[in-house]
Amino acid sequence: MSSWVPLEANPELFSAWSTRLGLDTKRCAFHDIFGLDEELLAMVPQPVHAVLFLFPLSAPVEARQEAEDAAYTAPACASDVLWFKQTIGNACGTIGLLHAIANSPAAAAVQDGTPLAQLLAEARKTGPENRVALLEQCSALQAAHAETAGGGQTAAPDADDPVNLHFVAFVRGSDGQLLELDGRRPGPVGRPVPVPSEAELLSAAAQFVQNYYVRRMH
């Protein structure tokens, strides 16, 4: 398995990645979330189309995910989801960005004829297993990731260095429930958290992160 240099959790870098590949960041931009309480969540501009979450991998979280994966059932809205399996080491940041853009209203801000538009169009024509080759062979995607990984505020590790951090994306599923998208899982993971409208996505994702991840990181 090949490995890339991991991305830093940095809205400016996410915007650079997206602009290079073809997202109109005047229409959709990235913003920091400084905390999970209501006052800090209120600082995030609305509407929020997707939430990217970076977390440290821990034994309790991984054990629960393994148990979920063993009993995995695709959510009812799975046929509407463009999900990418991760086979490239340390590519979770790019996978998370693809999931966030492709499965939210941000997809409408992808400009025609760009590498991102072409990649998503090809991905929608095939199944998850074939999408692996699309990602592995997309030189524009690899170049955007490499340039973005080298532009962080902290020194980037080597591609083969062990990294104990992982990105996932949260979006509102077409069934009105919270949807977790992670390339390491068997497929899209439906969460029993209602998201009646896009206006509730950020608070729903924050609630789930608090209950599922933060309380199980140690």
C-alpha positions in Angstrom: 0.0 0.0 0.0 1.4 3.4 -0.9 1.4 6.2 1.6 1.1 10.0 1.3 2.2 12.7 3.7 -0.8 13.5 6.0 -2.8 16.7 5.7 -2.8 19.2 8.6 -6.3 20.2 9.9 -6.2 23.7 8.6 -9.1 25.5 6.8 -6.7 27.6 4.7 -5.0 24.4 3.4 -8.4 22.8 2.7 -9.4 25.8 0.7 -6.1 25.6 -1.3 -6.7 21.9 -2.0 -10.2 22.6 -3.1 -9.4 25.6 -5.2 -6.6 23.7 -7.0 -9.0 20.8 -7.9 -12.0 22.9 -8.9 -14.2 24.0 -6.0 -15.4 27.6 -6.1 -14.4 28.6 -2.6 -16.2 31.9 -2.9 -19.3 29.8 -2.7 -18.1 27.2 -0.2 -15.3 27.8 2.3 -13.8 26.0 5.3 -13.8 27.3 8.9 -12.4 26.2 12.2 -14.6 24.8 14.9 -13.1 25.9 18.2 -15.1 23.8 20.5 -18.3 21.8 21.0 -20.3 24.0 23.3 -23.1 26.2 21.9 -21.3 29.5 22.1 -18.3 28.3 20.1 -20.5 26.5 17.6 -22.4 29.7 17.0 -19.2 31.3 15.7 -19.2 29.0 12.7 -20.8 30.7 9.6 -24.0 29.0 8.4 -25.1 27.1 6.5 -22.7 24.2 7.3 -22.8 21.6 4.5 -20.4 19.1 6.1 -18.2 18.7 9.2 -14.6 17.3 9.0 -13.4 15.8 12.3 -9.8 14.9 13.1 -9.3 12.7 16.1 -6.6 10.6 17.8 -7.1 6.9 17.3 -7.6 5.1 20.6 -8.2 1.5 21.7 -11.7 2.2 23.0 -12.8 3.9 19.8 -11.2 1.3 17.5 -12.7 -1.5 19.5 -16.2 -0.1 19.1 -15.7 0.5 15.4 -14.5 -3.0 14.9 -17.7 -4.3 16.6 -19.8 -2.1 14.4 -18.0 -3.2 11.2 -18.5 -6.9 12.1 -22.3 -6.2 12.2 -22.3 -3.6 9.4 -25.5 -2.8 7.7 -25.6 -0.1 5.0 -28.0 2.8 5.9 -31.2 3.2 3.9 -29.7 6.2 2.1 -26.5 4.4 1.0 -27.5 4.3 -2.7 -27.4 8.1 -2.7 -23.9 8.3 -1.2 -20.6 8.7 -3.0 -18.3 6.7 -0.6 -14.6 6.2 -1.2 -12.6 3.3 0.3 -9.3 4.3 1.6 -6.4 2.2 0.4 -3.7 4.9 0.4 -1.9 5.4 3.7 -2.4 8.8 5.4 -4.9 9.9 2.7 -7.7 10.3 5.1 -7.7 14.1 4.9 -8.2 14.0 1.1 -10.8 11.2 1.5 -12.6 13.3 4.0 -12.6 16.3 1.7 -14.0 14.3 -1.1 -16.7 12.8 1.1 -17.6 16.3 2.4 -17.9 17.9 -1.0 -19.4 15.0 -3.0 -22.2 14.3 -0.5 -23.4 17.8 0.4 -24.7 20.9 -1.3 -21.1 21.9 -1.8 -21.1 19.6 -4.8 -22.9 22.3 -6.7 -19.9 24.6 -6.3 -17.6 22.2 -8.1 -16.8 24.0 -11.4 -17.4 22.1 -14.7 -14.4 20.6 -16.5 -12.1 20.7 -13.4 -10.2 17.7 -12.1 -12.6 17.4 -9.2 -15.7 17.5 -11.4 -14.2 14.8 -13.7 -13.2 12.6 -10.7 -16.6 12.8 -9.1 -18.4 12.2 -12.4 -16.3 9.1 -13.0 -16.8 7.9 -9.4 -20.6 8.1 -9.7 -20.5 5.8 -12.7 -19.0 2.9 -10.8 -19.0 1.1 -7.4 -16.7 1.6 -4.4 -14.2 -1.1 -5.4 -13.6 0.5 -8.7 -13.3 4.0 -7.2 -10.1 2.8 -5.5 -8.3 2.8 -8.9 -9.7 6.2 -9.7 -8.1 7.7 -6.6 -4.9 5.8 -7.0 -4.5 6.8 -10.6 -5.6 10.5 -10.3 -2.4 12.5 -10.7 -4.3 15.8 -10.1 -5.5 14.5 -6.7 -2.1 13.2 -5.7 -0.5 16.5 -6.7 -3.1 18.6 -4.8 -2.6 16.4 -1.7 1.2 16.7 -1.9 1.2 20.4 -2.3 -1.3 20.9 0.5 0.5 18.5 2.9 3.7 20.6 2.4 2.1 23.9 3.2 1.1 23.3 6.8 2.1 25.4 9.8 3.8 22.5 11.5 6.6 20.3 10.0 5.0 17.5 8.0 6.0 13.9 8.9 7.4 11.6 6.3 4.9 9.5 4.3 6.0 6.3 6.0 5.9 7.7 9.6 3.3 6.3 11.9 0.4 8.7 12.3 -2.2 8.2 15.1 -4.7 10.7 13.8 -7.6 10.2 11.4 -10.2 12.3 9.5 -13.9 11.5 9.1 -16.6 13.5 7.5 -20.2 14.1 8.7 -23.0 15.1 6.3 -26.8 15.1 6.4 -28.1 11.9 4.8 -31.0 11.9 2.3 -33.0 10.1 5.0 -32.6 13.1 7.4 -30.1 11.3 9.7 -26.5 12.0 10.5 -24.1 10.2 8.1 -20.5 9.4 9.0 -18.2 8.8 6.1 -14.9 7.1 6.7 -12.8 5.3 4.1 -11.6 2.7 6.6 -15.1 1.5 7.3 -17.1 -1.0 5.2 -19.2 1.8 3.8 -21.3 4.8 4.9 -22.2 4.6 8.5 -25.7 5.8 9.5 -26.0 7.4 12.9 -29.3 7.5 14.9 -29.1 11.3 15.2 -31.8 13.2 13.5 -30.8 16.2 11.3 -34.2 17.7 10.3 -32.5 20.3 8.1 -29.1 21.5 7.1 -29.3 24.2 9.8 -29.1 21.4 12.5 -26.1 19.5 10.9 -23.4 21.2 13.0 -25.1 20.8 16.3 -26.0 17.2 15.5 -22.4 16.3 14.5 -21.0 18.1 17.6 -23.4 16.1 19.8 -22.4 12.8 18.2 -18.7 13.6 18.4 -19.0 14.4 22.1 -20.8 11.2 22.9 -19.1 8.8 20.6 -15.5 10.0 20.3 -14.5 12.5 23.0 -15.8 10.3 25.9 -14.0 7.3 24.5 -10.6 8.7 23.6 -8.9 7.5 26.8 
